[in-house]
Structures are given as structure tokens and as C-alpha cells.
Amino acid sequence: MAQPVTPYNDTEEKKTQVARMFDNIAPRYDFLNHLFSLGIDHLWRRKAVMTLARHFAQKNSNAPQRVLDVATGTGDFAVSAAKRLPAAQIVGYDLSEGMLEVGRVKMTKLGLSNRVQMQQGDAEHMPFESASFDAITVAFGIRNFQDLRAGLGEMHRVLTPGGLGLILEFSKPTAFPIKQVFHLYFRFIMPTIGRWVSKDAAAYTYLPESVAAFPEGQAMHAIMSGVGFDSCRIHRLTGGIASLYEVRKADAQKADARKASPAE
Ligand SMILES: C[S@@+](CC[C@H](N)C(=O)[O-])C[C@H]1O[C@@H](n2cnc3c(N)ncnc32)[C@H](O)[C@@H]1O
């Protein structure tokens, strides 16, 4: 089996290293994130938040809107979701206490602490009851999971039947000249600046390496179907630099019908 891409070494568990890396870069994460994406990450998050808002609008109900933002980091996606969905209660969930602490300060400043709860934990073993969230989002976090299928399986478990899953992740552009420019930027320019500003020599080398090794497009679709998700739509963003995967958990009727005729 191929060696997993890890930030620091081949001896420690990936998640121990990932938590340490994000604890290290947490104070400078927001600054570097927006600098390196040249602000485009705002557009990608906006697209995901609009899809989330459409999902709740289509439900057309006054039921509570419970949203789980897995790998929330410093909570930028949770903030956008909270602003767009004033009735939503959001849990931001992350492995790194350092990232969460920056996020908690942000929520207090924005007056969102009562609606966004920042909670520490591992996406591969979540403490939430089954079917307890109406929507689950993950922005640029899933690539860091140690066991991708375990993380996706947990997300499927805690989602309500008919619930929406949104996964935003880097992918690899294929068209000229975005592919060449992206390669130069992601492989050489960003790691050099990242090493200098973040003071973590490995973090911004790990980023392009982990993106290169991560499945995308139809391969991701197959993995998500494998853990039980339904109707995957793939949106390639900015020439394929990022992809938004929109998946659903089958509603109760459909799931019952499948159980009754498993060969389908
Ligand atoms: C690149 S940051 C993304 C943060 C945020 N979602 C954003 O868009 O800015 C990735 C986050 O994934 C978290 N993470 C990685 N593996 C995780 C796991 N197994 N469970 C929970 N969080 C995890 C890291 O701690 C880190 O905060």
C-alpha cells in the first residue's frame, strides 16, 4: 500500500502530525490562507454557502437547521454559513485546539458564539448521535484525514436522511495554461513564502504533496458512493483548482426501497 502523505515523518500517526502542524500555523493561518488563494477562496466558500442555503430553502420548513462544519479550522466557513442562514445552529468541529482557539476569538468578536459552537475532536470518530445534522460541510479538510473512508462514513452516519453533504477540496487543473501556472505557484512560490511566514518548514510543502496524492472527480465520487452517499454532483471551480462535491444521504423511503431490493 502507498505510504500516506504526512507533514513531518513516517513514524507518527498522520493525525498526530496534522494536529501539531495546524496548532503550529494557527496564529498565521487566516492571513496565509487568504494571501495564497489571492482571495479566490472567498468565492469558492460563497458557492458552497449558496448551495447550502438553496438546500434549506427547498425544504421550505421551520424545522431547526443543524449544520456541522467538519475540519472547521478557524471557522471561516462556519462564519459564512451563520451569516447566510440566520436560523442555523452550527457546530465547528476540528482536531486542532490551536485552530479552534483562533476561531473562538473570531466568533466572540463577530457576536456568533451563541450560534457557532467550536468543538474539538476527530472526524473519524465523532461523538454525535446518528442522524443529528441536516447538512455537513468540509472545506479543505478532508485531504488531511488519516482514513478518508472512516471520515466520510462518520459524516454519512451523523447526517439526517435527505441531508446534504458539501465537500470543498483542492483538485488538479488540467488545461493549459492554468495547469502550468498553478504548478509553478503551488510547488515553488507558495512553499517558499509559507516556510518563511509560518515558521513551519513542512506545512506548505505538505500542502501541494497532499493535493497531488488525493483522489478527485470520479474517483472521489466512487469513494463517496461506497460509504453510502447518493446523487453526487461535482462542480469544478476556477479551472479545476478546487472542486465542490455535493452529495446527499438517501431519504428514508429510498433507503428502505434499497434494502428491499439490494440487487438494484
Ligand atoms: C486547511 S484547514 C481548513 C480549515 C477550514 N475549513 C478552512 O476552510 O479554512 C484543515 C483543517 O482540517 C483539520 N483536520 C484534519 N484532520 C482532521 C480530523 N481527522 N478531524 C477533524 N479535523 C481534522 C485540521 O486540524 C485543520 O484545521
The ligand as an SDF file (V2000), in Angstrom:
LIG
                    3D

 27 29  0  0  0  0  0  0  0  0999 V2000
   -6.6840   23.5270    5.7050 C   0  0  0  0  0  0  0  0  0  0  0  0
   -7.5430   23.5570    7.2290 S   0  0  0  0  0  0  0  0  0  0  0  0
   -9.1520   24.0610    6.7080 C   0  0  0  0  0  0  0  0  0  0  0  0
   -9.8710   24.8570    7.7340 C   0  0  0  0  0  0  0  0  0  0  0  0
  -11.1820   25.4990    7.2810 C   0  0  0  0  0  0  0  0  0  0  0  0
  -12.1880   24.5180    6.9620 N   0  0  0  0  0  0  0  0  0  0  0  0
  -10.9850   26.4560    6.1350 C   0  0  0  0  0  0  0  0  0  0  0  0
  -11.6150   26.2800    5.0950 O   0  0  0  0  0  0  0  0  0  0  0  0
  -10.2000   27.3870    6.2950 O   0  0  0  0  0  0  0  0  0  0  0  0
   -7.7610   21.8380    7.5590 C   0  0  0  0  0  0  0  0  0  0  0  0
   -8.3070   21.5220    8.9380 C   0  0  0  0  0  0  0  0  0  0  0  0
   -8.6320   20.1270    8.9830 O   0  0  0  0  0  0  0  0  0  0  0  0
   -8.4640   19.7120   10.3230 C   0  0  0  0  0  0  0  0  0  0  0  0
   -8.4300   18.2450   10.3670 N   0  0  0  0  0  0  0  0  0  0  0  0
   -7.5610   17.4150    9.7700 C   0  0  0  0  0  0  0  0  0  0  0  0
   -7.8370   16.1280   10.0570 N   0  0  0  0  0  0  0  0  0  0  0  0
   -8.9280   16.1390   10.8600 C   0  0  0  0  0  0  0  0  0  0  0  0
   -9.6950   15.1280   11.5010 C   0  0  0  0  0  0  0  0  0  0  0  0
   -9.4000   13.8460   11.3790 N   0  0  0  0  0  0  0  0  0  0  0  0
  -10.7480   15.5070   12.2510 N   0  0  0  0  0  0  0  0  0  0  0  0
  -11.0740   16.8250   12.4070 C   0  0  0  0  0  0  0  0  0  0  0  0
  -10.3710   17.8260   11.8230 N   0  0  0  0  0  0  0  0  0  0  0  0
   -9.3190   17.4960   11.0620 C   0  0  0  0  0  0  0  0  0  0  0  0
   -7.1520   20.3770   10.7250 C   0  0  0  0  0  0  0  0  0  0  0  0
   -6.9480   20.4160   12.1160 O   0  0  0  0  0  0  0  0  0  0  0  0
   -7.3270   21.7560   10.0870 C   0  0  0  0  0  0  0  0  0  0  0  0
   -7.8530   22.7110   10.9830 O   0  0  0  0  0  0  0  0  0  0  0  0
  1  2  1  0
  2  3  1  0
  2 10  1  0
  3  4  1  0
  4  5  1  0
  5  6  1  0
  5  7  1  0
  7  8  2  0
  7  9  1  0
 10 11  1  0
 11 12  1  0
 11 26  1  0
 12 13  1  0
 13 14  1  0
 13 24  1  0
 14 15  1  0
 14 23  1  0
 15 16  2  0
 16 17  1  0
 17 18  1  0
 17 23  2  0
 18 19  1  0
 18 20  2  0
 20 21  1  0
 21 22  2  0
 22 23  1  0
 24 25  1  0
 24 26  1  0
 26 27  1  0
M  CHG  2   2   1   9  -1
M  END
$$$$
